[in-house]
Amino acid sequence: MEKKLSKYPVGRIIIASLLVVIISIFLVFLIVTGYAFYLAFEARGAPDQELIGRFAERFGSGYTLPIEVIFTFLAALWVKRRSLPAKIPAGFIIAIGVIIIGLLQALIFDDFFDTIDLLWYGLILVAGWIGGIPWKFANKLTE
């Protein structure tokens, strides 16, 4: 039976966009939780909540978008594997989805928007574009 490929696998694009945002939040959560456990073991009791809060705020705002850049590239490689080449790579559409979800998340949680975020959103677009273009060696990475 022949596999049917489409230019834009919409289901995979939506799933990949959501997974990129969820994984980035989960990784930040795991790191902050690990830091809280470290402080608890060091204090041999209840850790300093203010210290954990400052670390979570600083780490979460500084590393969520770089993690999204990396996972957007990987998600674009994953989706590209099952789609036909198109004028606009599917990875670019994934990147747009990640940015929209990120902006909605910032709007819902009253997160502030820095000018540096524009740079990170641009890097997310570039990572999606590069991950979505058909490379000869990329097929070996995703097999």
Backbone bond lengths (Angstrom), bond angles and torsions (degrees), N, CA, C in turn:
res aa  C-N    CA-C-N  psi(-1)  N-CA   C-N-CA  omega(-1)  CA-C   N-CA-C  phi
1 M - - - 1.436 - - 1.533 108.72 -
2 E 1.283 116.12 134.30 1.458 121.71 -176.61 1.529 110.51 -85.40
3 K 1.336 115.90 136.15 1.458 119.87 177.10 1.517 109.18 -74.91
4 K 1.307 115.27 136.87 1.449 119.44 178.52 1.531 108.41 -99.25
5 L 1.311 115.75 119.22 1.454 121.67 179.93 1.521 109.62 -106.00
6 S 1.313 116.26 145.12 1.455 119.60 174.82 1.514 108.55 -117.27
7 K 1.315 115.79 165.47 1.458 118.66 179.18 1.529 111.06 -68.31
8 Y 1.316 116.92 -39.48 1.459 121.25 -179.49 1.524 109.86 -130.42
9 P 1.329 117.34 99.93 1.467 120.06 175.42 1.533 109.55 -74.81
10 V 1.308 115.85 93.23 1.465 122.19 -170.83 1.531 111.63 -59.20
11 G 1.315 117.41 -42.50 1.460 119.96 -179.77 1.515 112.24 -60.40
12 R 1.319 116.69 -46.10 1.469 120.56 178.61 1.522 111.87 -64.80
13 I 1.320 116.97 -36.57 1.464 120.44 179.87 1.526 110.16 -64.93
14 I 1.322 117.23 -45.06 1.465 120.64 179.90 1.527 110.52 -65.64
15 I 1.323 116.34 -45.61 1.471 120.28 179.48 1.525 110.44 -61.89
16 A 1.327 117.07 -43.85 1.467 120.50 -179.28 1.528 111.15 -63.41
17 S 1.323 117.58 -42.44 1.466 120.67 179.35 1.522 111.22 -62.37
18 L 1.323 116.47 -44.72 1.461 120.00 178.92 1.528 111.41 -65.56
19 L 1.330 116.29 -41.90 1.466 119.89 -178.81 1.524 112.25 -64.52
20 V 1.312 117.07 -36.77 1.474 119.75 179.33 1.527 109.99 -60.58
21 V 1.325 116.81 -46.05 1.461 120.32 -178.95 1.529 110.47 -68.81
22 I 1.332 117.41 -43.21 1.465 121.10 -178.78 1.528 110.77 -64.38
23 I 1.318 117.37 -43.28 1.472 120.47 -179.76 1.525 111.04 -65.12
24 S 1.326 117.34 -40.01 1.469 118.93 -179.96 1.530 110.73 -65.03
25 I 1.321 117.10 -41.56 1.468 119.96 177.84 1.524 110.22 -65.74
26 F 1.329 116.80 -41.32 1.465 120.94 -178.66 1.530 111.33 -65.33
27 L 1.328 117.60 -40.48 1.471 119.94 178.29 1.517 111.74 -63.87
28 V 1.330 116.96 -42.00 1.462 120.28 177.19 1.530 109.46 -63.57
29 F 1.332 116.81 -41.96 1.465 121.06 177.72 1.530 111.41 -59.43
30 L 1.333 116.83 -44.56 1.463 120.11 179.95 1.527 111.97 -63.35
31 I 1.306 117.14 -41.17 1.463 120.75 -179.22 1.531 110.81 -67.25
32 V 1.332 117.06 -42.70 1.465 120.03 178.39 1.527 110.46 -66.11
33 T 1.325 117.25 -39.04 1.463 120.69 177.15 1.528 110.81 -64.29
34 G 1.315 116.79 -41.97 1.463 120.53 176.43 1.516 111.79 -61.12
35 Y 1.318 116.98 -39.68 1.458 120.88 177.18 1.526 110.83 -65.29
36 A 1.323 116.96 -39.98 1.465 120.78 178.10 1.530 110.51 -63.53
37 F 1.336 117.34 -41.39 1.463 120.62 176.54 1.528 111.06 -63.63
38 Y 1.314 115.96 -40.26 1.462 120.04 177.63 1.524 110.50 -60.31
39 L 1.331 116.76 -45.72 1.465 119.85 178.92 1.526 111.60 -65.29
40 A 1.337 116.78 -35.70 1.464 119.92 179.44 1.525 110.83 -66.59
41 F 1.323 116.68 -42.23 1.471 119.23 178.26 1.521 111.20 -67.98
42 E 1.325 116.05 -37.04 1.459 119.66 179.72 1.531 111.12 -67.09
43 A 1.334 116.49 -39.64 1.464 120.60 -179.16 1.527 111.92 -83.66
44 R 1.325 116.59 -12.48 1.470 122.39 -176.41 1.517 111.22 54.42
45 G 1.312 113.19 46.24 1.467 119.71 -179.99 1.511 109.14 170.72
46 A 1.305 115.72 -147.93 1.469 121.01 -179.50 1.533 109.79 -72.30
47 P 1.322 116.69 128.50 1.469 119.33 179.64 1.525 111.35 -76.76
48 D 1.307 115.22 165.40 1.464 122.05 178.19 1.527 109.18 -73.00
49 Q 1.330 117.13 111.59 1.465 122.07 -176.54 1.524 112.21 -67.04
50 E 1.313 117.00 -33.11 1.460 119.99 179.60 1.534 110.84 -66.44
51 L 1.322 115.87 -40.24 1.463 121.07 178.55 1.534 110.74 -64.62
52 I 1.311 115.80 -42.02 1.470 120.43 177.86 1.523 110.31 -64.65
53 G 1.322 116.79 -42.12 1.464 121.04 179.41 1.518 112.62 -62.36
54 R 1.330 116.20 -42.47 1.471 119.29 178.25 1.521 111.18 -65.41
55 F 1.349 115.89 -42.27 1.464 119.52 178.80 1.529 110.61 -63.29
56 A 1.322 116.65 -43.93 1.466 120.43 -179.03 1.525 111.00 -63.26
57 E 1.305 117.38 -41.07 1.461 120.70 179.82 1.524 111.10 -66.12
58 R 1.330 115.54 -46.07 1.456 120.01 -178.44 1.533 111.42 -67.97
59 F 1.318 116.20 -46.27 1.467 120.39 -177.91 1.524 111.17 -69.56
60 G 1.325 116.69 -43.53 1.465 120.32 -178.27 1.517 112.89 -63.75
61 S 1.329 116.20 -42.03 1.460 118.37 -179.18 1.522 111.94 -75.78
62 G 1.319 117.74 -24.34 1.457 120.00 -176.43 1.517 115.29 -92.32
63 Y 1.331 117.75 -21.99 1.461 119.10 -172.21 1.520 115.21 -120.41
64 T 1.309 118.53 -6.98 1.467 119.64 179.99 1.532 110.60 -65.56
65 L 1.309 117.54 -47.43 1.471 120.03 -178.08 1.533 113.11 -67.82
66 P 1.346 121.00 -41.03 1.468 118.84 174.66 1.526 113.25 -61.39
67 I 1.335 117.00 -36.63 1.460 120.02 176.02 1.523 109.84 -64.69
68 E 1.329 117.11 -38.75 1.467 120.70 178.26 1.523 111.76 -65.03
69 V 1.330 118.01 -33.54 1.467 120.72 176.76 1.525 109.90 -61.10
70 I 1.315 116.36 -48.01 1.471 120.88 -178.22 1.524 110.88 -63.46
71 F 1.325 116.60 -47.18 1.460 119.27 -176.60 1.529 112.64 -74.77
72 T 1.320 118.58 -22.72 1.470 120.16 172.85 1.519 109.96 -66.42
73 F 1.326 116.26 -42.15 1.462 120.42 177.13 1.531 110.80 -60.26
74 L 1.340 116.23 -47.02 1.466 120.10 -179.66 1.526 112.11 -65.62
75 A 1.330 116.84 -38.39 1.464 120.50 178.19 1.531 110.64 -66.88
76 A 1.318 116.69 -36.39 1.469 119.98 178.05 1.525 110.66 -65.56
77 L 1.331 116.99 -39.16 1.468 119.80 175.28 1.524 110.80 -61.57
78 W 1.324 116.73 -41.47 1.463 121.85 -178.54 1.530 111.57 -65.28
79 V 1.319 117.18 -43.38 1.466 120.59 -178.41 1.521 110.62 -74.29
80 K 1.320 117.34 -36.19 1.462 120.45 -178.51 1.520 111.74 -61.29
81 R 1.319 115.28 -30.07 1.456 120.47 -178.79 1.523 112.23 -59.02
82 R 1.309 117.93 -31.90 1.463 122.60 -175.24 1.525 113.92 -107.35
83 S 1.313 118.15 13.40 1.461 119.45 -178.89 1.521 110.85 -127.17
84 L 1.297 114.83 156.91 1.460 121.09 176.71 1.523 109.60 -79.88
85 P 1.316 117.34 152.96 1.465 119.13 176.06 1.527 110.47 -61.30
86 A 1.306 116.25 137.73 1.464 121.82 179.25 1.520 108.41 -134.75
87 K 1.338 115.71 170.06 1.464 118.80 179.53 1.525 111.07 -62.65
88 I 1.312 116.83 -40.99 1.457 121.26 175.58 1.522 106.55 -106.74
89 P 1.341 117.84 116.94 1.473 118.85 -179.85 1.526 111.72 -61.38
90 A 1.318 115.70 147.34 1.462 121.28 179.73 1.527 110.78 -61.08
91 G 1.317 117.68 -29.15 1.460 121.21 178.45 1.519 112.45 -62.57
92 F 1.322 116.86 -32.91 1.459 120.86 177.21 1.521 110.13 -66.71
93 I 1.318 116.31 -38.25 1.469 120.44 178.33 1.532 109.62 -69.01
94 I 1.332 117.17 -36.78 1.470 120.67 174.48 1.522 109.73 -60.41
95 A 1.322 116.91 -45.00 1.462 121.21 -179.51 1.527 110.97 -60.93
96 I 1.319 117.12 -40.86 1.469 120.12 177.46 1.525 109.52 -63.18
97 G 1.338 116.93 -41.15 1.471 120.17 176.96 1.514 112.28 -62.03
98 V 1.334 117.03 -42.27 1.468 121.26 178.99 1.525 110.24 -62.75
99 I 1.311 116.95 -41.91 1.466 120.68 -179.94 1.525 110.55 -66.10
100 I 1.318 117.40 -43.25 1.470 120.27 179.41 1.527 110.54 -62.75
101 I 1.332 116.80 -44.71 1.466 119.99 178.77 1.528 110.22 -63.83
102 G 1.322 117.20 -40.93 1.464 120.94 178.00 1.520 112.78 -62.91
103 L 1.336 116.33 -41.05 1.465 119.60 177.97 1.525 111.44 -67.89
104 L 1.335 117.24 -39.09 1.466 120.14 176.26 1.523 110.93 -64.43
105 Q 1.309 116.13 -40.34 1.460 120.95 177.73 1.529 110.14 -62.25
106 A 1.314 117.97 -43.89 1.466 121.22 178.87 1.528 110.65 -65.21
107 L 1.317 116.81 -36.88 1.463 121.03 179.56 1.529 110.77 -68.57
108 I 1.319 117.02 -43.08 1.470 121.16 -178.39 1.520 111.25 -66.53
109 F 1.326 117.23 -42.62 1.459 121.13 -175.55 1.524 113.26 -95.08
110 D 1.316 117.76 15.44 1.466 123.46 178.51 1.519 112.62 52.06
111 D 1.320 116.41 41.01 1.449 121.15 177.69 1.527 107.88 -80.63
112 F 1.300 117.27 141.63 1.455 120.09 179.99 1.528 110.17 -79.40
113 F 1.314 115.59 155.89 1.461 122.49 -177.01 1.517 108.23 -111.97
114 D 1.336 116.48 117.74 1.459 121.58 178.14 1.527 109.76 -95.76
115 T 1.320 115.35 162.30 1.461 118.82 176.11 1.526 110.85 -70.15
116 I 1.334 117.22 -25.35 1.465 120.04 177.82 1.528 110.35 -66.97
117 D 1.320 116.55 -25.31 1.463 120.10 177.63 1.526 111.57 -62.25
118 L 1.335 117.16 -31.31 1.466 120.03 176.32 1.524 111.01 -61.75
119 L 1.318 116.38 -39.08 1.466 120.49 176.96 1.523 110.40 -63.51
120 W 1.334 116.80 -45.11 1.461 120.03 -179.62 1.521 111.24 -65.55
121 Y 1.330 117.73 -39.51 1.471 119.89 177.10 1.528 110.89 -64.60
122 G 1.325 116.52 -36.77 1.459 119.53 174.34 1.516 112.19 -64.02
123 L 1.332 116.53 -39.96 1.466 119.98 177.06 1.528 111.94 -67.53
124 I 1.326 117.22 -32.96 1.467 120.16 174.96 1.525 109.74 -63.69
125 L 1.334 117.07 -42.61 1.470 120.28 177.52 1.526 111.36 -62.50
126 V 1.320 116.87 -43.01 1.464 120.71 179.63 1.532 110.68 -65.55
127 A 1.337 116.98 -42.01 1.467 120.48 179.20 1.524 110.75 -63.16
128 G 1.322 117.32 -40.88 1.458 120.50 177.00 1.514 111.93 -65.31
129 W 1.311 116.06 -41.58 1.467 120.64 -179.86 1.534 110.26 -63.90
130 I 1.325 116.10 -48.67 1.467 120.01 -177.94 1.526 110.98 -66.11
131 G 1.320 117.12 -40.52 1.458 119.85 178.87 1.515 112.98 -68.52
132 G 1.327 117.11 -22.63 1.456 120.75 -177.03 1.517 115.25 -92.07
133 I 1.327 117.68 -13.54 1.460 118.03 -179.89 1.527 109.80 -76.88
134 P 1.308 117.57 148.28 1.478 118.98 -177.13 1.523 111.59 -74.47
135 W 1.291 116.71 112.74 1.455 123.64 176.54 1.512 108.89 -108.19
136 K 1.306 115.43 149.01 1.465 119.14 178.07 1.520 111.09 -70.73
137 F 1.342 117.40 -42.37 1.456 119.31 -176.84 1.526 112.24 -81.62
138 A 1.344 118.25 -16.52 1.459 120.19 -178.88 1.520 111.71 -66.93
139 N 1.315 117.34 -29.70 1.467 119.61 177.52 1.526 110.86 -64.49
140 K 1.336 117.11 -33.72 1.459 120.25 178.10 1.528 110.85 -71.42
141 L 1.333 117.81 -30.77 1.465 121.33 179.18 1.526 111.99 -69.34
142 T 1.321 117.18 -34.83 1.470 120.29 -173.44 1.516 113.33 -98.68
143 E 1.318 118.61 0.80 1.471 120.14 -179.73 1.509 111.65 -85.02
